[in-house]
Amino acid sequence: MSLGNLNVSDTDIDVILLKAGMDADAPADIAACDLAAYNRVSVVLASMMQNVSEGGYSISWNMDAVKLWYNAICRELGKENVLEAKPKIRNRSNFW
């Protein structure tokens, strides 16, 4: 799945490439593109609103698909999934 399939604008894709130091006109390096998307997932997610409704027109995003896409990139790159919920350790010693 490409970022275009996630309705990320061309401008956002250009920003992701620029921040990764990549040339949009250079031959494609899939691993570098995946790493750039991983490093800038905040830009990707910020451009996606979950649900928008206006004047009888509605758009809904499949956030599960986005999370699956991100998780797949994390696994391919061997990177941490920062969107995954992590268990929290809390100090409950004062309840004894």
N, CA, C and O atoms as CSV, one atom per row, in Angstrom:
chain,resi,resn,atom,element,x,y,z
A,1,MET,N,N,0.855,-1.169,0.000
A,1,MET,CA,C,0.000,0.000,0.000
A,1,MET,C,C,0.902,1.235,0.000
A,1,MET,O,O,1.867,1.307,0.762
A,2,SER,N,N,0.590,2.177,-0.836
A,2,SER,CA,C,1.368,3.411,-0.889
A,2,SER,C,C,0.674,4.501,-0.090
A,2,SER,O,O,-0.485,4.362,0.302
A,3,LEU,N,N,1.392,5.575,0.143
A,3,LEU,CA,C,0.791,6.700,0.878
A,3,LEU,C,C,-0.367,7.309,0.099
A,3,LEU,O,O,-1.312,7.828,0.693
A,4,GLY,N,N,-0.297,7.247,-1.217
A,4,GLY,CA,C,-1.394,7.759,-2.041
A,4,GLY,C,C,-2.691,7.028,-1.759
A,4,GLY,O,O,-3.767,7.624,-1.801
A,5,ASN,N,N,-2.595,5.730,-1.469
A,5,ASN,CA,C,-3.789,4.950,-1.137
A,5,ASN,C,C,-4.384,5.357,0.197
A,5,ASN,O,O,-5.553,5.083,0.467
A,6,LEU,N,N,-3.587,6.013,1.036
A,6,LEU,CA,C,-4.068,6.497,2.331
A,6,LEU,C,C,-4.576,7.932,2.236
A,6,LEU,O,O,-4.836,8.570,3.256
A,7,ASN,N,N,-4.715,8.435,1.021
A,7,ASN,CA,C,-5.182,9.804,0.761
A,7,ASN,C,C,-4.266,10.861,1.352
A,7,ASN,O,O,-4.724,11.917,1.787
A,8,VAL,N,N,-2.966,10.573,1.365
A,8,VAL,CA,C,-1.980,11.565,1.769
A,8,VAL,C,C,-1.720,12.436,0.543
A,8,VAL,O,O,-1.494,11.922,-0.552
A,9,SER,N,N,-1.753,13.737,0.725
A,9,SER,CA,C,-1.615,14.650,-0.408
A,9,SER,C,C,-0.205,14.608,-0.991
A,9,SER,O,O,0.749,14.199,-0.329
A,10,ASP,N,N,-0.100,15.035,-2.228
A,10,ASP,CA,C,1.214,15.109,-2.877
A,10,ASP,C,C,2.159,16.030,-2.110
A,10,ASP,O,O,3.360,15.769,-2.031
A,11,THR,N,N,1.620,17.096,-1.553
A,11,THR,CA,C,2.430,18.032,-0.773
A,11,THR,C,C,3.003,17.351,0.465
A,11,THR,O,O,4.178,17.527,0.786
A,12,ASP,N,N,2.168,16.568,1.163
A,12,ASP,CA,C,2.640,15.845,2.343
A,12,ASP,C,C,3.703,14.822,1.967
A,12,ASP,O,O,4.673,14.632,2.701
A,13,ILE,N,N,3.522,14.163,0.823
A,13,ILE,CA,C,4.521,13.194,0.364
A,13,ILE,C,C,5.830,13.906,0.049
A,13,ILE,O,O,6.906,13.396,0.362
A,14,ASP,N,N,5.745,15.094,-0.573
A,14,ASP,CA,C,6.951,15.880,-0.843
A,14,ASP,C,C,7.669,16.259,0.443
A,14,ASP,O,O,8.898,16.214,0.503
A,15,VAL,N,N,6.913,16.631,1.471
A,15,VAL,CA,C,7.508,16.986,2.768
A,15,VAL,C,C,8.209,15.773,3.377
A,15,VAL,O,O,9.317,15.892,3.901
A,16,ILE,N,N,7.571,14.622,3.308
A,16,ILE,CA,C,8.170,13.397,3.838
A,16,ILE,C,C,9.483,13.105,3.120
A,16,ILE,O,O,10.480,12.772,3.760
A,17,LEU,N,N,9.489,13.230,1.791
A,17,LEU,CA,C,10.702,12.971,1.015
A,17,LEU,C,C,11.801,13.981,1.329
A,17,LEU,O,O,12.965,13.612,1.483
A,18,LEU,N,N,11.426,15.257,1.423
A,18,LEU,CA,C,12.414,16.299,1.721
A,18,LEU,C,C,13.046,16.085,3.093
A,18,LEU,O,O,14.263,16.195,3.243
A,19,LYS,N,N,12.225,15.781,4.087
A,19,LYS,CA,C,12.747,15.576,5.438
A,19,LYS,C,C,13.634,14.346,5.522
A,19,LYS,O,O,14.488,14.251,6.403
A,20,ALA,N,N,13.431,13.397,4.601
A,20,ALA,CA,C,14.264,12.199,4.567
A,20,ALA,C,C,15.501,12.408,3.707
A,20,ALA,O,O,16.345,11.517,3.604
A,21,GLY,N,N,15.617,13.589,3.082
A,21,GLY,CA,C,16.766,13.869,2.230
A,21,GLY,C,C,16.715,13.118,0.910
A,21,GLY,O,O,17.751,12.821,0.315
A,22,MET,N,N,15.512,12.815,0.458
A,22,MET,CA,C,15.349,12.058,-0.778
A,22,MET,C,C,14.950,12.982,-1.919
A,22,MET,O,O,14.270,13.987,-1.714
A,23,ASP,N,N,15.383,12.626,-3.125
A,23,ASP,CA,C,15.030,13.363,-4.330
A,23,ASP,C,C,13.845,12.665,-4.982
A,23,ASP,O,O,13.924,11.482,-5.313
A,24,ALA,N,N,12.747,13.392,-5.166
A,24,ALA,CA,C,11.537,12.807,-5.733
A,24,ALA,C,C,11.751,12.332,-7.169
A,24,ALA,O,O,11.020,11.462,-7.641
A,25,ASP,N,N,12.733,12.885,-7.865
A,25,ASP,CA,C,12.976,12.508,-9.254
A,25,ASP,C,C,13.999,11.382,-9.395
A,25,ASP,O,O,14.250,10.917,-10.506
A,26,ALA,N,N,14.586,10.942,-8.295
A,26,ALA,CA,C,15.575,9.861,-8.327
A,26,ALA,C,C,14.860,8.518,-8.482
A,26,ALA,O,O,13.670,8.412,-8.186
A,27,PRO,N,N,15.574,7.504,-8.939
A,27,PRO,CA,C,14.958,6.166,-8.996
A,27,PRO,C,C,14.477,5.742,-7.610
A,27,PRO,O,O,15.099,6.063,-6.597
A,28,ALA,N,N,13.372,5.025,-7.582
A,28,ALA,CA,C,12.744,4.650,-6.316
A,28,ALA,C,C,13.584,3.646,-5.547
A,28,ALA,O,O,14.054,2.654,-6.105
A,29,ASP,N,N,13.767,3.913,-4.266
A,29,ASP,CA,C,14.409,2.986,-3.333
A,29,ASP,C,C,13.338,2.656,-2.299
A,29,ASP,O,O,13.088,3.434,-1.378
A,30,ILE,N,N,12.708,1.493,-2.464
A,30,ILE,CA,C,11.555,1.135,-1.648
A,30,ILE,C,C,11.885,1.133,-0.155
A,30,ILE,O,O,11.099,1.634,0.649
A,31,ALA,N,N,13.031,0.579,0.221
A,31,ALA,CA,C,13.400,0.541,1.642
A,31,ALA,C,C,13.553,1.948,2.204
A,31,ALA,O,O,13.134,2.215,3.330
A,32,ALA,N,N,14.150,2.854,1.425
A,32,ALA,CA,C,14.312,4.237,1.872
A,32,ALA,C,C,12.959,4.931,1.978
A,32,ALA,O,O,12.734,5.726,2.891
A,33,CYS,N,N,12.066,4.634,1.052
A,33,CYS,CA,C,10.718,5.223,1.101
A,33,CYS,C,C,9.954,4.731,2.327
A,33,CYS,O,O,9.282,5.509,3.004
A,34,ASP,N,N,10.064,3.423,2.608
A,34,ASP,CA,C,9.406,2.884,3.801
A,34,ASP,C,C,9.970,3.502,5.075
A,34,ASP,O,O,9.223,3.818,6.001
A,35,LEU,N,N,11.283,3.671,5.119
A,35,LEU,CA,C,11.908,4.286,6.290
A,35,LEU,C,C,11.467,5.738,6.441
A,35,LEU,O,O,11.227,6.197,7.557
A,36,ALA,N,N,11.359,6.462,5.337
A,36,ALA,CA,C,10.889,7.855,5.382
A,36,ALA,C,C,9.456,7.912,5.892
A,36,ALA,O,O,9.121,8.775,6.704
A,37,ALA,N,N,8.609,7.000,5.424
A,37,ALA,CA,C,7.218,6.967,5.892
A,37,ALA,C,C,7.168,6.623,7.368
A,37,ALA,O,O,6.392,7.218,8.116
A,38,TYR,N,N,7.988,5.666,7.800
A,38,TYR,CA,C,8.027,5.300,9.221
A,38,TYR,C,C,8.445,6.501,10.071
A,38,TYR,O,O,7.833,6.783,11.102
A,39,ASN,N,N,9.482,7.202,9.634
A,39,ASN,CA,C,10.002,8.336,10.407
A,39,ASN,C,C,9.043,9.511,10.442
A,39,ASN,O,O,9.106,10.333,11.355
A,40,ARG,N,N,8.167,9.602,9.474
A,40,ARG,CA,C,7.249,10.740,9.403
A,40,ARG,C,C,5.790,10.325,9.507
A,40,ARG,O,O,4.914,10.988,8.953
A,41,VAL,N,N,5.526,9.239,10.208
A,41,VAL,CA,C,4.155,8.762,10.326
A,41,VAL,C,C,3.248,9.818,10.943
A,41,VAL,O,O,2.046,9.825,10.677
A,42,SER,N,N,3.800,10.709,11.759
A,42,SER,CA,C,2.975,11.769,12.354
A,42,SER,C,C,2.394,12.672,11.279
A,42,SER,O,O,1.256,13.124,11.405
A,43,VAL,N,N,3.158,12.944,10.220
A,43,VAL,CA,C,2.650,13.755,9.107
A,43,VAL,C,C,1.528,13.007,8.409
A,43,VAL,O,O,0.509,13.589,8.036
A,44,VAL,N,N,1.733,11.702,8.239
A,44,VAL,CA,C,0.719,10.879,7.571
A,44,VAL,C,C,-0.571,10.874,8.377
A,44,VAL,O,O,-1.652,11.098,7.831
A,45,LEU,N,N,-0.459,10.620,9.669
A,45,LEU,CA,C,-1.659,10.527,10.503
A,45,LEU,C,C,-2.317,11.879,10.721
A,45,LEU,O,O,-3.540,11.952,10.847
A,46,ALA,N,N,-1.542,12.941,10.767
A,46,ALA,CA,C,-2.115,14.274,10.947
A,46,ALA,C,C,-2.951,14.679,9.737
A,46,ALA,O,O,-3.906,15.445,9.866
A,47,SER,N,N,-2.593,14.166,8.569
A,47,SER,CA,C,-3.334,14.527,7.362
A,47,SER,C,C,-4.611,13.721,7.219
A,47,SER,O,O,-5.397,13.968,6.304
A,48,MET,N,N,-4.830,12.775,8.095
A,48,MET,CA,C,-5.985,11.899,8.009
A,48,MET,C,C,-6.930,12.164,9.166
A,48,MET,O,O,-6.588,11.926,10.324
A,49,MET,N,N,-8.093,12.647,8.855
A,49,MET,CA,C,-9.107,12.808,9.882
A,49,MET,C,C,-9.960,11.543,9.865
A,49,MET,O,O,-10.248,11.004,8.797
A,50,GLN,N,N,-10.363,11.070,11.030
A,50,GLN,CA,C,-11.090,9.807,11.063
A,50,GLN,C,C,-12.449,9.908,10.391
A,50,GLN,O,O,-12.784,9.067,9.556
A,51,ASN,N,N,-13.213,10.885,10.726
A,51,ASN,CA,C,-14.548,11.035,10.140
A,51,ASN,C,C,-14.835,12.503,9.890
A,51,ASN,O,O,-14.632,13.345,10.764
A,52,VAL,N,N,-15.306,12.802,8.695
A,52,VAL,CA,C,-15.681,14.165,8.349
A,52,VAL,C,C,-17.064,14.115,7.716
A,52,VAL,O,O,-17.321,13.301,6.829
A,53,SER,N,N,-17.938,14.977,8.169
A,53,SER,CA,C,-19.278,15.033,7.611
A,53,SER,C,C,-19.670,16.487,7.437
A,53,SER,O,O,-19.562,17.290,8.364
A,54,GLU,N,N,-20.125,16.815,6.239
A,54,GLU,CA,C,-20.527,18.188,5.979
A,54,GLU,C,C,-21.541,18.211,4.846
A,54,GLU,O,O,-21.297,17.656,3.775
A,55,GLY,N,N,-22.658,18.841,5.080
A,55,GLY,CA,C,-23.669,19.037,4.046
A,55,GLY,C,C,-24.115,17.750,3.363
A,55,GLY,O,O,-24.289,17.734,2.145
A,56,GLY,N,N,-24.300,16.690,4.109
A,56,GLY,CA,C,-24.755,15.441,3.534
A,56,GLY,C,C,-23.649,14.613,2.905
A,56,GLY,O,O,-23.905,13.517,2.405
A,57,TYR,N,N,-22.430,15.116,2.924
A,57,TYR,CA,C,-21.281,14.389,2.376
A,57,TYR,C,C,-20.439,13.904,3.533
A,57,TYR,O,O,-20.132,14.676,4.442
A,58,SER,N,N,-20.063,12.648,3.517
A,58,SER,CA,C,-19.331,12.072,4.636
A,58,SER,C,C,-18.130,11.269,4.140
A,58,SER,O,O,-18.209,10.566,3.133
A,59,ILE,N,N,-17.013,11.387,4.868
A,59,ILE,CA,C,-15.809,10.605,4.589
A,59,ILE,C,C,-15.405,9.920,5.887
A,59,ILE,O,O,-15.325,10.556,6.938
A,60,SER,N,N,-15.156,8.633,5.806
A,60,SER,CA,C,-14.681,7.873,6.960
A,60,SER,C,C,-13.399,7.168,6.575
A,60,SER,O,O,-13.301,6.586,5.494
A,61,TRP,N,N,-12.411,7.221,7.464
A,61,TRP,CA,C,-11.131,6.569,7.213
A,61,TRP,C,C,-11.111,5.226,7.898
A,61,TRP,O,O,-11.651,5.068,8.993
A,62,ASN,N,N,-10.501,4.275,7.267
A,62,ASN,CA,C,-10.330,2.952,7.850
A,62,ASN,C,C,-9.027,2.964,8.646
A,62,ASN,O,O,-7.971,2.598,8.130
A,63,MET,N,N,-9.113,3.385,9.895
A,63,MET,CA,C,-7.916,3.505,10.722
A,63,MET,C,C,-7.290,2.143,11.011
A,63,MET,O,O,-6.084,2.056,11.243
A,64,ASP,N,N,-8.089,1.086,11.001
A,64,ASP,CA,C,-7.515,-0.248,11.191
A,64,ASP,C,C,-6.562,-0.578,10.039
A,64,ASP,O,O,-5.504,-1.169,10.256
A,65,ALA,N,N,-6.936,-0.198,8.824
A,65,ALA,CA,C,-6.071,-0.440,7.667
A,65,ALA,C,C,-4.778,0.364,7.785
A,65,ALA,O,O,-3.704,-0.132,7.445
A,66,VAL,N,N,-4.877,1.597,8.263
A,66,VAL,CA,C,-3.698,2.438,8.441
A,66,VAL,C,C,-2.764,1.813,9.476
A,66,VAL,O,O,-1.551,1.763,9.276
A,67,LYS,N,N,-3.334,1.339,10.577
A,67,LYS,CA,C,-2.521,0.718,11.622
A,67,LYS,C,C,-1.876,-0.576,11.126
A,67,LYS,O,O,-0.737,-0.875,11.484
A,68,LEU,N,N,-2.598,-1.348,10.301
A,68,LEU,CA,C,-2.020,-2.560,9.721
A,68,LEU,C,C,-0.865,-2.220,8.788
A,68,LEU,O,O,0.168,-2.889,8.796
A,69,TRP,N,N,-1.046,-1.178,7.988
A,69,TRP,CA,C,0.005,-0.716,7.076
A,69,TRP,C,C,1.239,-0.304,7.868
A,69,TRP,O,O,2.357,-0.698,7.536
A,70,TYR,N,N,1.032,0.487,8.911
A,70,TYR,CA,C,2.149,0.957,9.730
A,70,TYR,C,C,2.833,-0.208,10.431
A,70,TYR,O,O,4.062,-0.260,10.490
A,71,ASN,N,N,2.054,-1.139,10.959
A,71,ASN,CA,C,2.612,-2.299,11.639
A,71,ASN,C,C,3.450,-3.137,10.671
A,71,ASN,O,O,4.502,-3.651,11.052
A,72,ALA,N,N,2.999,-3.278,9.435
A,72,ALA,CA,C,3.751,-4.034,8.433
A,72,ALA,C,C,5.091,-3.366,8.145
A,72,ALA,O,O,6.110,-4.046,8.023
A,73,ILE,N,N,5.095,-2.034,8.036
A,73,ILE,CA,C,6.345,-1.309,7.805
A,73,ILE,C,C,7.286,-1.488,8.993
A,73,ILE,O,O,8.487,-1.685,8.814
A,74,CYS,N,N,6.737,-1.419,10.207
A,74,CYS,CA,C,7.565,-1.610,11.405
A,74,CYS,C,C,8.231,-2.979,11.389
A,74,CYS,O,O,9.423,-3.099,11.673
A,75,ARG,N,N,7.460,-4.009,11.056
A,75,ARG,CA,C,8.015,-5.362,11.025
A,75,ARG,C,C,9.077,-5.495,9.939
A,75,ARG,O,O,10.130,-6.087,10.175
A,76,GLU,N,N,8.812,-4.949,8.748
A,76,GLU,CA,C,9.774,-5.040,7.645
A,76,GLU,C,C,11.088,-4.353,7.990
A,76,GLU,O,O,12.162,-4.841,7.639
A,77,LEU,N,N,11.000,-3.217,8.679
A,77,LEU,CA,C,12.187,-2.438,9.002
A,77,LEU,C,C,12.825,-2.851,10.331
A,77,LEU,O,O,13.936,-2.428,10.649
A,78,GLY,N,N,12.121,-3.671,11.097
A,78,GLY,CA,C,12.629,-4.054,12.412
A,78,GLY,C,C,12.604,-2.897,13.393
A,78,GLY,O,O,13.453,-2.808,14.280
A,79,LYS,N,N,11.627,-2.006,13.233
A,79,LYS,CA,C,11.502,-0.813,14.079
A,79,LYS,C,C,10.347,-0.971,15.064
A,79,LYS,O,O,9.473,-1.821,14.894
A,80,GLU,N,N,10.367,-0.133,16.094
A,80,GLU,CA,C,9.320,-0.135,17.112
A,80,GLU,C,C,8.030,0.458,16.558
A,80,GLU,O,O,8.059,1.449,15.829
A,81,ASN,N,N,6.912,-0.144,16.903
A,81,ASN,CA,C,5.600,0.386,16.543
A,81,ASN,C,C,5.182,1.368,17.632
A,81,ASN,O,O,4.734,0.956,18.702
A,82,VAL,N,N,5.326,2.662,17.366
A,82,VAL,CA,C,5.037,3.680,18.375
A,82,VAL,C,C,3.542,3.910,18.554
A,82,VAL,O,O,3.130,4.592,19.493
A,83,LEU,N,N,2.729,3.352,17.668
A,83,LEU,CA,C,1.282,3.509,17.785
A,83,LEU,C,C,0.657,2.435,18.661
A,83,LEU,O,O,-0.498,2.554,19.072
A,84,GLU,N,N,1.422,1.385,18.947
A,84,GLU,CA,C,0.923,0.273,19.729
A,84,GLU,C,C,0.802,0.674,21.195
A,84,GLU,O,O,1.693,1.317,21.750
A,85,ALA,N,N,-0.303,0.290,21.809
A,85,ALA,CA,C,-0.488,0.581,23.236
A,85,ALA,C,C,0.505,-0.241,24.046
A,85,ALA,O,O,0.705,-1.429,23.797
A,86,LYS,N,N,1.114,0.412,25.010
A,86,LYS,CA,C,2.095,-0.261,25.858
A,86,LYS,C,C,1.537,-0.365,27.272
A,86,LYS,O,O,0.881,0.556,27.758
A,87,PRO,N,N,1.800,-1.487,27.927
A,87,PRO,CA,C,1.339,-1.604,29.315
A,87,PRO,C,C,2.059,-0.587,30.200
A,87,PRO,O,O,3.242,-0.303,30.016
A,88,LYS,N,N,1.321,-0.054,31.152
A,88,LYS,CA,C,1.893,0.938,32.064
A,88,LYS,C,C,2.109,0.298,33.430
A,88,LYS,O,O,1.256,-0.434,33.931
A,89,ILE,N,N,3.242,0.583,34.012
A,89,ILE,CA,C,3.537,0.113,35.361
A,89,ILE,C,C,3.201,1.252,36.309
A,89,ILE,O,O,3.712,2.366,36.187
A,90,ARG,N,N,2.351,0.947,37.232
A,90,ARG,CA,C,1.918,1.972,38.186
A,90,ARG,C,C,2.341,1.569,39.594
A,90,ARG,O,O,2.374,0.387,39.935
A,91,ASN,N,N,2.656,2.552,40.385
A,91,ASN,CA,C,3.036,2.310,41.770
A,91,ASN,C,C,1.766,2.209,42.593
A,91,ASN,O,O,1.104,3.213,42.853
A,92,ARG,N,N,1.429,1.002,43.000
A,92,ARG,CA,C,0.238,0.765,43.812
A,92,ARG,C,C,0.612,0.389,45.250
A,92,ARG,O,O,-0.208,-0.162,45.984
A,93,SER,N,N,1.837,0.683,45.642
A,93,SER,CA,C,2.292,0.276,46.975
A,93,SER,C,C,1.525,0.980,48.095
A,93,SER,O,O,1.449,0.469,49.212
A,94,ASN,N,N,0.963,2.141,47.802
A,94,ASN,CA,C,0.230,2.864,48.860
A,94,ASN,C,C,-1.127,2.240,49.163
A,94,ASN,O,O,-1.802,2.668,50.099
A,95,PHE,N,N,-1.544,1.225,48.379
A,95,PHE,CA,C,-2.825,0.565,48.650
A,95,PHE,C,C,-2.688,-0.571,49.638
A,95,PHE,O,O,-3.702,-1.117,50.073
A,96,TRP,N,N,-1.473,-0.953,50.013
A,96,TRP,CA,C,-1.278,-2.060,50.945
A,96,TRP,C,C,-1.515,-1.594,52.304
A,96,TRP,O,O,-1.403,-2.372,53.251
